[in-house]
Amino acid sequence: MCLGIPAQLVEIVDPKAKTAKAEIGGVRRIVSCALLEGEAQVGEWVLVHVGFALDRIDEEQAAETLQLFSDMGEAYERELAEIRKSAEGAA
């Protein structure tokens, strides 16, 4: 089983390569949108797993999922710390 984390697309980086910048927990990462049907759009919410946007979700679904993660407390905070750490290494 995989876990997709809600992220909002904030910039289309390369439309031809289907890459976009997504914000996850305050961290911006480049993700592949190649698995999404159609063109990715700034402002869309997607589920991201290992650098791939797997599916589109609406803002309400994203908020509910992020709240559930937040309710997990320390485990979620550790995951966010890992995301931040990996983003710093990629910069």
C-alpha positions, 0 to 999 in steps of 0.5 A: 500500500502506498500513501499519497500526500495532498499537495497543491501545484504552485507552478508548471515547471516544464509542460513538455516534460509534465513537471510541476512544483508542488507545495507539501507542508510548506515545502516546494518540490518538483513532481512529475504529472505524467500520470495525470490525465490531461494538462496539470494546472496551477492551483490543482490539488493532487496526491503525491507519492515518491515524486509523482502526482498520482491523482487529482483531488478537490480542496475539501478532500485535501483539507480533510486528509491533511487534518487526519495527518495532523491528528496523527501528531508526532508521526506526521511531524516526523514525515514533514521533517523528512520532506523538508530535509530531502528538499534541502538536499535537492536544492 
